[in-house]
Amino acid sequence: MKLAILSLGLCLLALPAAAQEVECHSSDSYRVAVKAYGEEPGAQIAVKAIEPSASSACRFDPDEADDVIGKPGDPLWFYALDGNILVLSRSTGPQGDVVVHDLDRGTVLLDVPSDAFEVRNGKLVFWERTVEGTPDTCPGFAEFQANGFGTVITVEKTLDFADGGITATGASRCDGTQ
């Protein structure tokens, strides 16, 4: 493990290198600095509105941030920043959630169980896990069971970033779960 040494007077403190790394992302409106927890899964996200005439370096500073998203024990991961929309995943394993924040309003637009999603043309297309699959609803039920997996029915939906509306596309499928 790489360690960085921080000198504080006569005291030396060893910090894991991963705890110091900051990942930066920006849109026309916002800059987000993502800092991994280090020993715990996930990250905190410091959000700062970009002022048109100001230039500043991206850094993780909770005191200067307009908002800080995430806390230890909530394994959030950065996925995308599209204008004022921040898309995160929450997971410590194969099944997780998709979490969408509207940074202008300071609200969560979406927080649902979904393992498959992508940002396309100002929208989030995602497959939401709904109900457990059965032999009647899941064509691959027997094969999933034989391989030690569970099953779940997922429904394809779209979140429109412009108005926050969610629509079902009508598509559904049966997915294996661990």
C-alpha positions in Angstrom: 0.0 0.0 0.0 1.4 3.4 -0.9 1.5 5.8 2.0 1.9 9.6 2.0 3.6 11.2 5.0 2.1 14.3 6.3 4.4 16.3 8.6 2.6 18.1 11.5 5.3 19.7 13.5 7.2 16.9 15.2 4.4 14.4 14.6 4.3 12.3 11.4 1.0 10.9 10.2 0.8 8.2 7.5 -2.3 8.4 5.3 -3.3 5.9 2.6 -2.6 7.4 -0.8 -6.2 6.5 -1.9 -7.7 8.7 0.9 -5.9 11.7 -0.6 -6.9 11.4 -4.3 -9.6 13.6 -5.6 -11.4 13.0 -8.9 -12.8 16.1 -10.6 -15.7 16.6 -13.0 -17.4 19.7 -14.3 -20.3 20.9 -16.4 -21.1 24.4 -17.5 -22.8 24.9 -14.2 -21.1 22.8 -11.6 -17.8 21.4 -10.5 -17.7 18.3 -8.3 -14.8 16.9 -6.4 -15.1 13.2 -5.6 -13.0 11.9 -2.7 -12.9 8.2 -1.8 -13.3 7.2 1.8 -10.1 5.1 1.7 -10.9 2.1 3.9 -14.7 2.2 3.4 -16.5 1.7 0.1 -17.8 4.8 -1.7 -17.0 8.5 -1.8 -18.1 11.9 -0.8 -18.9 14.5 -3.4 -18.2 18.2 -2.8 -20.4 20.3 -5.2 -19.6 23.9 -6.1 -21.5 26.1 -8.5 -19.3 27.6 -11.2 -19.4 31.3 -11.4 -19.0 32.5 -15.0 -16.2 35.0 -14.3 -14.3 33.1 -11.6 -11.7 30.4 -12.1 -10.8 28.0 -9.4 -9.0 24.7 -9.1 -11.0 21.7 -8.4 -10.4 20.4 -4.9 -12.3 18.6 -2.2 -13.1 21.2 0.5 -16.3 20.6 2.4 -16.1 24.1 4.0 -16.1 25.9 0.6 -18.5 23.5 -1.1 -22.1 24.5 -1.8 -23.2 21.0 -0.9 -21.5 17.8 0.2 -23.2 14.5 -0.8 -22.5 11.2 0.9 -21.4 10.1 4.3 -19.5 7.1 5.6 -21.6 3.9 5.4 -23.4 5.1 2.2 -21.3 3.6 -0.7 -21.9 6.2 -3.4 -19.9 6.3 -6.6 -19.7 9.0 -9.2 -21.2 8.0 -12.6 -21.9 11.2 -14.6 -22.5 15.0 -14.4 -24.8 16.4 -17.0 -25.4 20.1 -16.5 -27.1 20.4 -13.1 -27.8 16.6 -12.9 -25.4 14.4 -10.9 -25.8 10.6 -11.4 -24.4 8.3 -8.8 -24.5 4.6 -8.1 -24.8 3.0 -4.6 -23.3 -0.4 -4.3 -20.9 -2.7 -2.4 -21.6 -5.7 -4.7 -23.3 -6.8 -7.8 -26.7 -5.3 -7.0 -27.0 -1.6 -6.4 -29.0 1.5 -6.9 -29.0 4.5 -9.2 -29.2 7.9 -7.4 -29.9 11.1 -9.3 -29.5 14.6 -7.8 -30.8 17.9 -9.2 -28.0 20.2 -8.1 -30.0 23.4 -8.9 -32.9 22.4 -6.7 -30.9 20.5 -4.1 -33.2 17.5 -4.4 -32.9 13.8 -5.2 -34.8 13.0 -8.4 -34.4 9.3 -8.3 -33.1 6.6 -5.9 -34.1 3.2 -7.1 -32.7 -0.4 -7.3 -31.0 -0.6 -10.7 -27.8 -2.2 -11.9 -28.0 -1.2 -15.6 -28.2 2.5 -16.6 -26.7 5.1 -18.9 -27.0 8.8 -19.6 -28.2 9.6 -23.2 -29.2 12.9 -24.6 -30.3 14.6 -21.4 -32.0 11.5 -20.0 -31.2 8.6 -17.8 -32.2 5.2 -19.3 -32.3 2.6 -16.5 -33.6 -0.9 -15.7 -35.3 -0.9 -12.4 -35.5 -4.1 -10.4 -39.2 -4.7 -9.5 -40.3 -8.1 -8.4 -38.7 -11.6 -7.9 -38.8 -13.7 -11.1 -40.8 -16.9 -11.1 -40.9 -19.9 -13.6 -43.9 -18.2 -15.2 -42.4 -14.7 -15.5 -38.7 -15.6 -16.2 -37.8 -17.6 -19.3 -34.3 -18.3 -17.9 -35.5 -19.1 -14.3 -34.4 -22.8 -14.3 -30.9 -21.9 -15.7 -30.4 -19.1 -13.2 -31.5 -21.3 -10.3 -29.2 -24.2 -11.5 -26.3 -21.8 -11.4 -27.0 -20.6 -7.9 -28.6 -17.2 -8.9 -31.8 -15.6 -8.0 -34.0 -13.8 -10.5 -35.7 -10.5 -10.7 -37.9 -8.8 -13.2 -36.5 -5.4 -14.4 -38.4 -2.7 -16.2 -36.8 -0.2 -18.5 -37.6 3.4 -17.6 -36.4 6.9 -18.7 -35.8 9.9 -16.4 -35.9 13.1 -18.4 -33.5 15.6 -16.8 -35.4 18.6 -18.2 -38.6 18.0 -16.3 -37.8 15.2 -13.9 -40.5 13.0 -15.4 -40.1 9.2 -15.4 -41.7 7.1 -18.1 -41.7 3.3 -18.6 -40.6 2.3 -22.1 -42.7 -0.9 -22.0 -39.6 -3.2 -22.1 -39.0 -5.7 -19.3 -36.6 -8.6 -18.8 -35.6 -11.2 -16.3 -32.1 -10.8 -14.8 -30.1 -13.0 -12.6 -29.2 -11.8 -9.1 -26.5 -12.8 -6.5 
